[in-house]
Amino acid sequence: MIAHLKDQLQEMKAKTSMEGKYIKKDAEVKCSTLSLIIMITNSVSNCFVVQYLKNNKKKPACEQSVSSGWSLSKFL
């Protein structure tokens, strides 16, 4: 009887260990997938911003003031 209970305990430990390893691996895969999705999203967002700036051909406000100041000093 005791030997039978020890066998059951050993089986439960093995099952628990395998489940723990599976859960850990599943979490790692989900985390790496999420990281990849975030990187792709950031990359796509940056492409849209660059494309928007190219299409509008406007300089940021800070560059406009610097370039206008340069041309004024060149004029004087």
Residue pairs with C-beta under 8 A, 6 or more apart in sequence:
59 67
